[in-house]
Amino acid sequence: MTKPKLVLVGNGMAGIRCLEEILALAPYAFDVTVIGKEPTPNYNRILLSKVLQGGTSLQDIILNDWAWYAERGIRLLTGQSVVRVRASERSVETDSGQRYEYDKLILATGSSAFVPPLPGAGKPGVLAFRTIDDCRQIMEAAAKYRKAAVIGGGLLGLEAARGLLNLGMEVEVVHNSPFLMNRQLDRMSAELLRAALEQQGMRFRLGKTTTRIFGRKRAEGLLFADGTKLEADLIVLSVGISPNVAFAKASGIETNRAMIVNDYMETNVPDVYAVGECAEHRGIAYGLVAPLYEQGKVLARVVCGLETEPYVGSMPYAQLKVSGINVFSAGVVRDGEANTVLQAYDGLRGTYKRVTAENGRIAGVVLYGDTDEGQTLLGHLKRRSKVEALARTPASGAQAGGTSDAAAAAMADADTVCGCNGVCKGAIVRSVTEDGSDTLALVRERTKASSSCGGCSGMVEAILRAALAGAASAAPPDPAVCDCTPLGHRALRRALAEKGLHAPAEAMAALEWRTADGCVVCRRALRYYTGSYGAAVDEGRLIVHVGTVTLDRSESMAGLSAGMGESLRRRLADAALPSRVHVAVAGSAAEPVGLLVRDVGLNRAPAGWELYAGGHAERPVKQAQLIAVEPSADTALEMAEALLRWYRAEADYGEPVWRWLERIGLTAARERLLDAEAREALLAESIAVGAN
């Protein structure tokens, strides 16, 4: 069967992250072509400033090398630009004259550096700072010339200026506002930032409007509206970005500042989507990485034909980290735009914190010098927490008189550490304690924490140190099975295996049960763990729901979905389960089987068979999560069987599937089931429930 053609236009961070999400959901569903304008594989554009600042090479910022595309069967076309989308023919045309057909088209063309309409902006010696090639040219110019001027005192402009200082140039930043980062900071934090950068050698001309770039054959300096001049050998433009949408506008795709998309990242043209800086959602075109990744998650499910929550917008934030200076800003922080409810300045430690509110709810935060609280406060912003929540927010390391270690210890497992990639503390701890990640590089590789802007690296390292020292654990609690024993379910299973106990009475005697004959709770658990099932079989029976009919172990079924259900029932005929398990099998979306509120669900979809798990129809109601999409019905059945055998081996007696999945983590479940060797191991082993 021919796979549908998926064409991704744009080889940048937003597009490739969306593609990674698609491959995680449906690794073999599409014939994928990626068309990129730059002659390189996917790289981290955010870290270009780190290349200028030194210590980071261009190779270090490659996110997906050439081999990554080849291993996944992705056709990568570099050095080509799409000039037209032919919607009627369902194809795209490149500047080289080639045409590529699509069934699904994702436009992730990003943005270009905005070049202001200044006389002289096209002269040699005037460069933008946006791409690897721009970075190379700036480094080459820095080797020849001495004086540089950066136009733009925003986030990227300051990072570029710091890099030029490291390259040995004299640097002066020109900004049209009276203070730096005026869109993200209040005056107090901006003045602290300016003073710190001046101590490092940077100079500033604030409140200046550039009218012309002068010079005969190449740029020699800037002329300002007040008649003053600034001589410079190299001029770097950093005054904003412009979405790359000209070809889309010419192709009939609706645009404003960027391509207009709905809550599912769809453009006005069927099967054409946009994501990233080239997409405008509810009037906003985001230029920060976290919102682009959030868009990619939604779009991936849409492209795979799966149900998804809509994208409703993001809470953007700014994070600057140059030469030991940390700044974090989110929400409404500019003077006069909201009420200040907390403001603290510590001159000895060089830290500043301000929190604003509107109608009694947190509206903005700016942190200078110590940004450890940034993600926690960002969570309050997203939830529109009341200002009283500040009293319950752990103080940052510097405010507590310690370091990041204090803030890391105070964080809950569910607290977000890496906002760009949505990684929580618990995921980092599990990577260390369960996967053996003992370096920042391994944590970054396995969780993606700190892999984008790198602003959370200090906090990730603090959590890593705590986990390695045994001071942080994301292991779930293991409460006592009942009052008859202090042992929890997992401890009981280990004890049974270590002592070779195979009967409930034998186990109660050997493990010094407090009550000679136990109670109804522990007797059932012991019968299950020792294989003396008895009444436990009824508790752990498999129930299959097909169409409008509910069938038990002994009943026969017919039809497509019924055949799948019967096959799964036969495969698990020998398996007593920790609790009653409801399985739903739907041959089409029209079959009312309650798919999303069952423990396990199989659903036939255009891309193949979807495997869901973790639903629950009673209190607490839980929606099943998508585990995988498989083109083959046999592979989907294998996955469902492997999941249930894994559940049988490792879940506590009486623990429902949804609770077990929450305990082991959805990502861990996906990774193990999608790994063919690991899946085969689960299917091949005759697992004894008492052995784990």
C-alpha positions as CSV (number, residue, x, y, z in Angstrom):
1,M,0.0,0.0,0.0
2,T,1.4,3.4,-1.0
3,K,2.0,5.7,1.9
4,P,0.5,9.2,1.9
5,K,3.1,11.9,1.0
6,L,4.0,14.3,3.7
7,V,6.0,17.4,2.6
8,L,7.6,19.7,5.2
9,V,8.8,23.0,3.9
10,G,11.3,24.3,6.3
11,N,14.1,22.5,8.1
12,G,14.2,24.6,11.2
13,M,13.5,24.0,14.9
14,A,9.7,24.3,14.7
15,G,9.2,22.1,11.6
16,I,11.5,19.3,12.6
17,R,10.2,19.2,16.2
18,C,6.7,18.8,14.7
19,L,8.0,16.0,12.4
20,E,9.6,14.3,15.4
21,E,6.2,14.3,17.1
22,I,4.6,12.8,14.0
23,L,7.3,10.1,13.9
24,A,6.7,9.3,17.5
25,L,2.9,8.9,16.9
26,A,3.1,7.1,13.5
27,P,6.7,6.2,12.6
28,Y,5.9,4.5,9.4
29,A,2.7,6.2,8.2
30,F,4.1,8.7,5.8
31,D,6.5,9.1,2.9
32,V,8.4,12.2,4.2
33,T,10.1,14.9,2.2
34,V,11.8,17.9,3.9
35,I,12.8,21.0,1.9
36,G,15.2,23.4,3.5
37,K,16.6,26.7,2.3
38,E,19.9,26.5,4.2
39,P,22.6,24.0,3.0
40,T,22.7,22.3,6.5
41,P,20.8,19.8,8.5
42,N,18.5,21.0,11.4
43,Y,20.4,23.2,13.9
44,N,19.6,25.2,17.1
45,R,19.3,28.8,16.0
46,I,19.0,30.0,19.6
47,L,22.6,28.9,20.3
48,L,24.1,30.9,17.4
49,S,24.9,33.7,19.9
50,K,26.8,31.0,22.0
51,V,28.9,30.3,18.9
52,L,29.8,34.0,18.7
53,Q,30.5,34.1,22.4
54,G,33.0,31.2,22.1
55,G,33.2,27.8,23.6
56,T,30.5,26.4,21.2
57,S,31.2,25.3,17.6
58,L,28.8,25.3,14.7
59,Q,28.9,21.5,14.9
60,D,27.8,21.6,18.5
61,I,24.5,23.2,17.7
62,I,23.4,20.6,15.1
63,L,20.2,19.0,16.4
64,N,19.6,16.4,13.8
65,D,22.6,15.4,11.6
66,W,22.5,13.9,8.1
67,A,22.3,10.4,9.4
68,W,19.1,11.1,11.4
69,Y,17.2,11.8,8.2
70,A,18.6,8.8,6.4
71,E,17.9,6.4,9.3
72,R,14.2,7.4,9.2
73,G,13.9,7.2,5.4
74,I,13.3,11.0,5.2
75,R,14.2,12.6,1.8
76,L,16.1,15.8,2.7
77,L,16.5,18.5,0.1
78,T,18.8,21.4,1.3
79,G,19.6,24.7,-0.4
80,Q,16.2,24.9,-2.0
81,S,13.3,27.3,-1.5
82,V,9.7,26.7,-2.3
83,V,8.4,29.5,-4.5
84,R,4.8,28.3,-5.1
85,V,2.1,26.0,-3.6
86,R,-0.1,24.6,-6.4
87,A,-3.1,23.6,-4.3
88,S,-5.2,22.4,-7.2
89,E,-2.4,20.0,-8.2
90,R,-1.4,19.2,-4.5
91,S,2.2,20.0,-5.2
92,V,5.0,22.5,-4.4
93,E,7.5,24.1,-6.7
94,T,11.0,25.0,-5.7
95,D,13.3,27.7,-7.1
96,S,15.2,25.0,-8.9
97,G,12.1,24.2,-10.9
98,Q,11.4,20.9,-9.2
99,R,7.9,19.9,-8.2
100,Y,7.0,17.6,-5.3
101,E,3.5,16.2,-4.7
102,Y,1.9,16.1,-1.3
103,D,-1.1,14.6,0.5
104,K,-0.3,16.7,3.6
105,L,1.8,19.8,3.5
106,I,3.3,21.6,6.5
107,L,4.8,25.0,6.0
108,A,7.4,25.9,8.6
109,T,9.4,28.5,6.7
110,G,10.2,30.6,9.7
111,S,11.3,34.2,9.5
112,S,14.2,36.3,8.2
113,A,16.0,39.1,9.9
114,F,14.1,42.3,9.4
115,V,16.2,44.8,7.4
116,P,15.0,48.4,8.1
117,P,14.6,50.7,5.1
118,L,17.8,52.6,6.0
119,P,19.8,54.3,3.2
120,G,23.1,52.3,3.0
121,A,21.7,49.1,4.6
122,G,22.8,47.1,1.5
123,K,26.5,48.2,1.8
124,P,29.2,45.6,2.5
125,G,29.9,45.5,6.2
126,V,26.2,45.5,7.1
127,L,25.1,42.1,8.3
128,A,22.0,40.5,9.9
129,F,22.3,37.9,12.6
130,R,19.9,35.0,11.9
131,T,21.6,32.0,10.2
132,I,24.8,29.9,10.4
133,D,26.0,31.8,7.3
134,D,25.4,35.2,9.1
135,C,27.4,33.8,12.0
136,R,30.3,32.8,9.8
137,Q,30.4,36.2,8.1
138,I,30.4,38.1,11.4
139,M,33.3,36.0,12.7
140,E,35.2,36.6,9.5
141,A,34.6,40.3,9.8
142,A,35.6,40.4,13.4
143,A,39.0,39.0,12.4
144,K,39.6,42.0,10.1
145,Y,38.0,45.0,11.8
146,R,37.9,46.5,15.3
147,K,34.8,48.6,15.8
148,A,31.2,47.1,15.7
149,A,27.8,48.7,16.1
150,V,24.7,46.6,16.9
151,I,21.4,48.2,16.0
152,G,18.8,46.8,18.4
153,G,18.9,46.5,22.2
154,G,16.6,43.5,22.5
155,L,17.4,39.9,23.4
156,L,19.2,38.8,20.2
157,G,21.0,42.2,19.8
158,L,22.5,41.9,23.3
159,E,23.6,38.3,22.8
160,A,25.2,39.3,19.4
161,A,27.0,42.2,21.1
162,R,28.3,40.0,23.8
163,G,29.7,37.6,21.2
164,L,31.4,40.4,19.3
165,L,33.1,41.5,22.6
166,N,34.4,38.0,23.0
167,L,35.7,38.1,19.4
168,G,37.9,41.1,20.5
169,M,35.8,44.0,19.0
170,E,34.8,47.3,20.5
171,V,31.0,47.1,20.6
172,E,28.4,49.8,20.9
173,V,24.7,49.0,21.0
174,V,22.3,51.5,19.5
175,H,18.7,51.3,20.7
176,N,15.7,53.6,19.9
177,S,14.2,53.2,23.4
178,P,15.6,54.9,26.6
179,F,16.3,51.5,28.1
180,L,17.3,48.0,27.0
181,M,14.8,45.1,26.3
182,N,12.0,47.7,26.7
183,R,9.4,45.2,25.6
184,Q,10.3,42.6,28.3
185,L,11.8,44.6,31.2
186,D,10.8,47.4,33.5
187,R,13.3,50.3,33.9
188,M,14.8,49.1,37.1
189,S,15.8,45.7,35.7
190,A,16.9,47.3,32.4
191,E,19.2,49.7,34.3
192,L,20.8,46.8,36.3
193,L,21.4,44.9,33.0
194,R,22.9,48.0,31.3
195,A,25.3,48.6,34.2
196,A,26.4,45.0,34.3
197,L,27.1,44.9,30.5
198,E,29.0,48.2,30.7
199,Q,31.3,46.6,33.3
200,Q,32.0,43.9,30.7
201,G,33.0,46.5,28.2
202,M,29.8,47.0,26.2
203,R,28.8,50.6,25.4
204,F,25.3,52.0,24.6
205,R,23.6,54.8,22.8
206,L,20.0,54.7,24.0
207,G,17.1,56.7,22.7
208,K,18.8,57.1,19.3
209,T,17.1,56.8,15.9
210,T,19.4,55.8,13.0
211,T,18.6,57.6,9.8
212,R,21.5,56.4,7.5
213,I,24.4,54.1,7.2
214,F,27.3,56.1,5.7
215,G,30.4,55.1,3.9
216,R,31.8,55.1,0.4
217,K,32.5,51.5,-0.7
218,R,31.5,49.8,2.5
219,A,29.8,50.8,5.8
220,E,31.8,53.2,7.9
221,G,29.2,54.2,10.6
222,L,25.8,55.4,11.5
223,L,24.1,58.8,11.3
224,F,21.4,59.6,13.9
225,A,18.3,61.8,13.7
226,D,19.9,64.3,16.2
227,G,22.8,64.8,13.8
228,T,25.4,62.9,15.8
229,K,27.5,60.0,14.3
230,L,29.0,56.7,15.3
231,E,31.9,55.3,13.4
232,A,31.9,51.5,12.9
233,D,33.6,49.0,10.7
234,L,30.9,46.3,11.1
235,I,27.2,46.9,11.6
236,V,25.0,44.1,12.8
237,L,21.2,44.5,12.4
238,S,19.0,43.0,15.1
239,V,15.8,44.9,15.0
240,G,13.2,42.1,14.6
241,I,12.1,39.4,12.3
242,S,9.9,39.1,9.2
243,P,7.9,35.9,8.6
244,N,8.7,34.2,5.3
245,V,5.3,34.2,3.7
246,A,5.6,35.9,0.3
247,F,5.3,32.6,-1.6
248,A,2.2,31.7,0.5
249,K,0.5,34.9,-0.3
250,A,1.1,34.4,-4.0
251,S,-0.3,30.8,-3.7
252,G,-3.7,31.8,-2.3
253,I,-2.9,31.1,1.3
254,E,-4.5,33.7,3.6
255,T,-1.9,35.8,5.3
256,N,-1.7,38.9,7.5
257,R,1.7,39.4,9.1
258,A,2.2,35.6,8.8
259,M,0.1,32.7,7.5
260,I,-3.3,32.7,9.3
261,V,-4.1,29.4,11.0
262,N,-7.0,28.2,13.2
263,D,-6.7,26.3,16.5
264,Y,-5.6,23.2,14.7
265,M,-2.8,24.9,12.7
266,E,-4.8,24.6,9.5
267,T,-4.6,27.3,6.8
268,N,-7.5,28.2,4.5
269,V,-6.2,25.6,1.9
270,P,-7.2,22.0,2.6
271,D,-4.4,19.8,3.9
272,V,-2.0,22.7,4.1
273,Y,-0.8,23.6,7.6
274,A,1.5,26.2,9.1
275,V,3.6,26.1,12.3
276,G,6.2,28.2,13.9
277,E,7.2,31.8,13.2
278,C,5.5,31.8,9.8
279,A,2.1,31.0,11.4
280,E,-0.3,33.6,12.9
281,H,-2.7,32.3,15.4
282,R,-5.5,34.5,16.8
283,G,-3.6,37.5,15.6
284,I,-0.2,36.5,17.2
285,A,2.9,35.3,15.4
286,Y,5.2,33.9,18.1
287,G,9.0,34.2,17.9
288,L,10.0,32.1,20.9
289,V,10.6,28.4,20.8
290,A,8.2,27.1,23.6
291,P,5.0,28.3,21.7
292,L,6.3,26.8,18.5
293,Y,6.9,23.4,20.1
294,E,3.4,23.5,21.7
295,Q,1.9,24.2,18.2
296,G,3.9,21.3,16.8
297,K,2.4,18.8,19.3
298,V,-1.1,19.8,18.3
299,L,-0.3,19.7,14.5
300,A,1.3,16.3,14.8
301,R,-1.9,14.8,16.1
302,V,-4.0,16.6,13.4
303,V,-1.7,15.3,10.6
304,C,-1.9,11.8,12.0
305,G,-5.7,12.0,12.1
306,L,-6.0,11.8,15.9
307,E,-8.2,13.6,18.3
308,T,-6.5,16.5,20.0
309,E,-7.1,19.5,22.2
310,P,-6.9,22.7,20.2
311,Y,-4.0,25.1,20.4
312,V,-5.3,28.1,22.3
313,G,-2.2,30.2,22.5
314,S,0.9,30.4,24.7
315,M,2.3,32.5,27.5
316,P,5.6,33.7,26.0
317,Y,8.6,34.5,28.1
318,A,12.0,36.0,27.6
319,Q,15.2,34.6,29.1
320,L,18.7,36.2,28.6
321,K,21.9,34.5,29.8
322,V,25.1,36.2,28.8
323,S,28.4,36.0,30.7
324,G,26.9,35.2,34.1
325,I,24.0,37.7,33.8
326,N,20.6,36.0,34.1
327,V,17.3,37.8,33.2
328,F,13.8,36.3,33.0
329,S,10.6,38.1,32.0
330,A,7.0,37.0,31.3
331,G,3.6,38.7,31.2
332,V,2.8,42.3,31.9
333,V,5.9,43.9,33.5
334,R,6.3,47.3,32.0
335,D,5.9,50.3,34.3
336,G,2.4,51.6,34.7
337,E,0.7,48.6,32.9
338,A,-0.2,46.6,36.1
339,N,-0.1,46.8,39.8
340,T,3.2,45.9,41.5
341,V,2.5,43.4,44.3
342,L,6.0,42.3,45.1
343,Q,9.3,44.1,44.5
344,A,12.7,43.2,46.0
345,Y,16.2,44.4,45.3
346,D,19.3,42.9,46.9
347,G,22.3,45.1,46.2
348,L,24.8,42.7,47.8
349,R,23.8,39.7,45.7
350,G,22.8,41.8,42.7
351,T,19.3,40.3,42.4
352,Y,16.0,42.0,41.6
353,K,12.4,40.6,41.5
354,R,9.2,42.2,40.6
355,V,5.7,40.6,40.3
356,T,2.7,42.4,39.0
357,A,-1.0,41.6,39.2
358,E,-4.3,42.5,37.6
359,N,-7.6,42.1,39.5
360,G,-5.9,40.2,42.3
361,R,-4.2,37.6,39.9
362,I,-0.6,37.3,39.0
363,A,0.0,39.1,35.6
364,G,3.7,39.4,35.2
365,V,7.2,38.7,36.6
366,V,10.7,40.0,36.0
367,L,13.7,38.5,37.6
368,Y,17.3,39.7,37.4
369,G,20.4,38.1,38.6
370,D,18.7,34.9,39.9
371,T,16.1,33.3,37.7
372,D,15.6,30.0,39.5
373,E,12.0,30.8,40.3
374,G,11.2,31.6,36.6
375,Q,9.4,28.5,35.6
376,T,7.5,28.2,38.9
377,L,6.2,31.8,38.5
378,L,5.5,31.2,34.8
379,G,3.2,28.3,36.0
380,H,1.3,30.8,38.2
381,L,1.0,33.1,35.2
382,K,-0.4,30.4,33.0
383,R,-2.9,29.4,35.7
384,R,-3.8,33.0,36.5
385,S,-3.1,32.3,40.1
386,K,-4.2,34.6,42.8
387,V,-1.5,36.8,44.4
388,E,-1.8,34.7,47.6
389,A,0.0,31.9,45.8
390,L,3.2,33.9,46.1
391,A,3.4,33.1,49.8
392,R,3.5,29.4,48.9
393,T,6.1,29.8,46.2
394,P,9.5,28.5,47.3
395,A,12.1,31.3,47.4
396,S,14.9,31.1,44.9
397,G,18.4,29.9,45.8
398,A,19.9,33.4,46.1
399,Q,17.1,34.7,48.2
400,A,17.2,31.7,50.5
401,G,20.9,32.3,51.0
402,G,22.0,29.3,49.0
403,T,22.3,28.3,45.3
404,S,20.2,26.7,42.7
405,D,20.4,23.5,44.9
406,A,18.0,25.1,47.4
407,A,15.4,26.0,44.7
408,A,15.8,22.5,43.1
409,A,15.1,20.8,46.4
410,A,12.0,22.9,46.9
411,M,10.5,22.0,43.5
412,A,7.7,19.4,43.2
413,D,8.2,16.6,40.7
414,A,5.4,18.1,38.6
415,D,7.0,21.5,38.4
416,T,8.3,22.5,35.0
417,V,12.1,23.0,34.7
418,C,12.5,23.4,31.0
419,G,9.8,25.6,29.6
420,C,11.0,25.3,26.0
421,N,10.4,21.6,25.9
422,G,7.9,21.1,28.8
423,V,10.2,18.9,30.9
424,C,9.3,18.6,34.6
425,K,11.6,17.9,37.6
426,G,10.3,14.3,38.0
427,A,11.2,13.4,34.4
428,I,14.8,14.6,35.0
429,V,15.1,12.7,38.3
430,R,13.8,9.5,36.6
431,S,16.3,9.9,33.8
432,V,19.0,9.9,36.4
433,T,17.7,7.3,38.8
434,E,16.2,4.9,36.3
435,D,18.0,5.5,33.0
436,G,21.5,6.1,34.5
437,S,21.9,9.6,33.1
438,D,24.8,10.9,35.1
439,T,25.8,13.9,33.1
440,L,24.0,17.0,31.8
441,A,24.6,15.8,28.2
442,L,22.8,12.5,28.9
443,V,19.9,14.2,30.7
444,R,19.7,16.7,27.7
445,E,19.8,13.9,25.2
446,R,17.1,11.7,26.9
447,T,14.7,14.3,28.2
448,K,15.5,17.4,25.9
449,A,15.7,19.5,29.1
450,S,18.0,22.5,28.4
451,S,18.4,21.5,24.7
452,S,16.9,24.6,23.2
453,C,17.8,28.0,24.8
454,G,19.9,26.5,27.6
455,G,18.6,28.9,30.1
456,C,17.5,26.2,32.5
457,S,20.9,24.4,32.5
458,G,21.8,25.5,36.0
459,M,18.6,24.2,37.5
460,V,18.9,20.9,35.5
461,E,22.4,20.5,36.8
462,A,21.2,21.2,40.4
463,I,18.5,18.5,40.0
464,L,21.1,16.1,38.5
465,R,23.4,16.7,41.5
466,A,20.6,16.0,44.0
467,A,19.5,12.9,42.2
468,L,23.0,11.5,42.0
469,A,23.5,12.2,45.7
470,G,20.2,10.4,46.5
471,A,18.6,13.7,47.7
472,A,16.0,13.7,45.0
473,S,13.8,10.7,44.1
474,A,10.8,10.6,41.8
475,A,10.0,7.0,42.8
476,P,6.3,6.6,43.6
477,P,5.3,5.7,47.1
478,D,4.8,2.1,48.0
479,P,2.3,2.1,50.9
480,A,1.6,-1.0,53.0
481,V,-0.7,-3.5,51.4
482,C,-2.8,-3.5,54.6
483,D,-2.4,-3.3,58.4
484,C,-1.3,-7.0,58.5
485,T,2.2,-6.1,57.1
486,P,4.4,-3.1,56.7
487,L,5.3,-4.2,53.2
488,G,4.0,-2.4,50.2
489,H,3.0,-4.2,47.0
490,R,6.4,-3.8,45.3
491,A,8.3,-4.7,48.4
492,L,6.1,-7.8,48.9
493,R,6.8,-9.0,45.3
494,R,10.5,-8.6,45.8
495,A,10.4,-10.5,49.1
496,L,8.4,-13.3,47.6
497,A,10.9,-13.6,44.7
498,E,14.0,-13.4,46.9
499,K,12.8,-16.0,49.4
500,G,11.1,-18.3,46.8
501,L,7.7,-18.3,48.5
502,H,4.9,-19.8,46.5
503,A,1.9,-20.1,48.8
504,P,0.0,-17.4,50.9
505,A,0.3,-19.2,54.2
506,E,4.0,-19.9,53.7
507,A,4.5,-16.2,52.8
508,M,2.7,-14.9,55.8
509,A,4.7,-17.1,58.2
510,A,8.1,-16.3,56.5
511,L,7.4,-12.5,56.3
512,E,6.2,-12.3,59.9
513,W,2.6,-11.2,59.2
514,R,1.1,-9.3,62.1
515,T,-2.2,-11.2,61.8
516,A,-1.8,-14.9,61.5
517,D,-4.4,-15.5,58.8
518,G,-4.2,-12.0,57.2
519,C,-7.3,-10.2,56.0
520,V,-9.3,-10.2,52.8
521,V,-7.1,-7.5,51.2
522,C,-3.7,-9.2,51.7
523,R,-5.0,-12.7,51.2
524,R,-6.2,-11.8,47.7
525,A,-3.0,-10.0,46.9
526,L,-0.9,-13.0,48.1
527,R,-3.0,-15.4,46.0
528,Y,-2.4,-13.2,43.0
529,Y,1.4,-12.8,43.6
530,T,2.0,-16.4,44.3
531,G,-0.1,-17.8,41.5
532,S,-2.7,-19.3,43.8
533,Y,-5.3,-17.3,42.0
534,G,-8.7,-18.5,43.3
535,A,-11.0,-15.6,43.6
536,A,-8.4,-13.3,42.2
537,V,-9.3,-14.5,38.7
538,D,-12.7,-12.9,38.9
539,E,-11.2,-9.6,40.1
540,G,-8.7,-9.6,37.2
541,R,-10.8,-10.7,34.3
542,L,-10.6,-9.3,30.8
543,I,-13.7,-7.7,29.3
544,V,-13.9,-6.7,25.7
545,H,-16.3,-4.1,24.3
546,V,-17.0,-4.4,20.5
547,G,-19.5,-2.1,18.9
548,T,-22.7,-2.1,21.0
549,V,-22.0,-5.6,22.5
550,T,-20.0,-6.4,25.6
551,L,-18.4,-9.8,25.5
552,D,-16.6,-11.8,28.3
553,R,-14.0,-14.6,28.0
554,S,-16.3,-17.3,26.9
555,E,-18.4,-15.5,24.3
556,S,-17.8,-15.6,20.5
557,M,-17.5,-12.6,18.3
558,A,-17.7,-11.8,14.6
559,G,-16.8,-8.9,12.2
560,L,-13.6,-6.8,11.9
561,S,-13.5,-5.3,15.3
562,A,-15.0,-8.4,16.9
563,G,-12.2,-10.5,15.3
564,M,-9.5,-8.2,16.7
565,G,-11.1,-8.4,20.1
566,E,-11.4,-12.2,20.0
567,S,-7.8,-12.5,19.0
568,L,-6.6,-10.4,21.9
569,R,-8.9,-12.4,24.3
570,R,-7.3,-15.7,23.1
571,R,-3.8,-14.3,23.4
572,L,-4.4,-13.4,27.1
573,A,-6.5,-16.4,28.0
574,D,-3.8,-17.5,30.4
575,A,-3.2,-14.2,32.1
576,A,-4.8,-13.3,35.4
577,L,-4.6,-9.5,35.7
578,P,-4.1,-7.2,38.7
579,S,-7.6,-5.7,38.3
580,R,-10.6,-5.9,36.0
581,V,-9.5,-4.6,32.5
582,H,-11.9,-3.2,29.9
583,V,-10.7,-3.3,26.3
584,A,-12.5,-1.5,23.5
585,V,-12.1,-2.4,19.8
586,A,-13.6,-0.2,17.1
587,G,-13.4,-1.0,13.4
588,S,-14.5,2.5,12.7
589,A,-15.1,5.8,14.4
590,A,-18.9,5.1,14.2
591,E,-18.7,2.2,16.6
592,P,-19.8,3.4,20.1
593,V,-17.4,1.5,22.3
594,G,-16.4,4.2,24.7
595,L,-12.9,4.0,23.3
596,L,-11.5,6.9,25.3
597,V,-12.7,5.7,28.7
598,R,-11.5,2.1,28.5
599,D,-8.3,0.7,30.0
600,V,-7.1,-0.3,26.5
601,G,-8.5,0.7,23.2
602,L,-7.8,-0.3,19.5
603,N,-9.3,2.0,16.9
604,R,-9.1,1.6,13.1
605,A,-8.1,4.9,11.5
606,P,-6.9,6.1,8.1
607,A,-3.2,5.7,9.1
608,G,-3.8,2.2,10.5
609,W,-4.7,1.1,14.1
610,E,-4.5,3.4,17.0
611,L,-3.6,2.0,20.4
612,Y,-5.0,3.9,23.4
613,A,-4.5,3.1,27.1
614,G,-5.3,4.6,30.5
615,G,-9.0,5.5,30.2
616,H,-11.4,5.1,33.1
617,A,-15.2,5.5,32.9
618,E,-15.9,5.9,36.7
619,R,-14.5,8.3,39.3
620,P,-12.0,9.5,38.7
621,V,-12.9,9.8,35.0
622,K,-9.7,9.5,32.8
623,Q,-9.3,10.0,29.1
624,A,-7.2,7.3,27.4
625,Q,-3.9,8.5,25.9
626,L,-2.6,7.6,22.5
627,I,0.3,5.1,22.7
628,A,1.0,4.5,19.0
629,V,-0.4,4.3,15.5
630,E,0.5,1.2,13.6
631,P,-0.3,0.5,9.9
632,S,-0.4,-3.2,10.6
633,A,-3.3,-4.7,12.6
634,D,-1.0,-7.6,13.7
635,T,1.5,-5.2,15.2
636,A,-1.2,-3.2,16.9
637,L,-2.5,-6.4,18.5
638,E,1.1,-7.3,19.6
639,M,1.4,-3.9,21.2
640,A,-1.9,-4.3,23.1
641,E,-0.9,-7.8,24.3
642,A,2.6,-6.6,25.3
643,L,1.1,-3.7,27.2
644,L,-1.2,-5.9,29.2
645,R,1.5,-8.6,29.9
646,W,3.8,-5.8,31.1
647,Y,0.9,-4.5,33.3
648,R,0.3,-8.0,34.6
649,A,3.9,-8.4,35.6
650,E,4.6,-5.0,37.2
651,A,1.3,-3.5,38.4
652,D,0.3,-3.8,42.1
653,Y,-2.7,-6.1,42.8
654,G,-5.8,-4.0,42.5
655,E,-4.0,-1.2,40.7
656,P,-6.0,0.0,37.6
657,V,-4.3,0.5,34.2
658,W,-4.6,4.3,34.4
659,R,-2.8,4.5,37.7
660,W,-0.1,2.1,36.7
661,L,0.5,4.2,33.5
662,E,0.8,7.4,35.6
663,R,3.3,5.6,37.8
664,I,5.6,4.4,35.0
665,G,5.2,7.4,32.7
666,L,3.5,7.6,29.3
667,T,6.8,8.3,27.6
668,A,8.4,5.2,29.1
669,A,5.4,3.1,27.9
670,R,5.6,4.4,24.4
671,E,9.4,3.9,24.1
672,R,9.2,0.3,25.3
673,L,6.3,-0.7,23.2
674,L,7.6,1.0,20.0
675,D,10.9,-0.8,20.5
676,A,10.4,-4.1,18.5
677,E,13.0,-6.0,20.6
678,A,11.6,-4.9,23.9
679,R,8.1,-5.7,22.7
680,E,9.1,-9.2,21.6
681,A,10.7,-9.7,25.0
682,L,7.5,-8.9,26.8
683,L,5.6,-11.3,24.5
684,A,8.1,-14.1,24.6
685,E,8.5,-14.3,28.4
686,S,6.2,-16.2,30.6
687,I,6.2,-13.6,33.3
688,A,5.5,-14.6,36.9
689,V,3.8,-11.7,38.7
690,G,5.7,-12.4,41.9
691,A,9.1,-12.0,40.2
692,N,9.1,-8.2,40.0
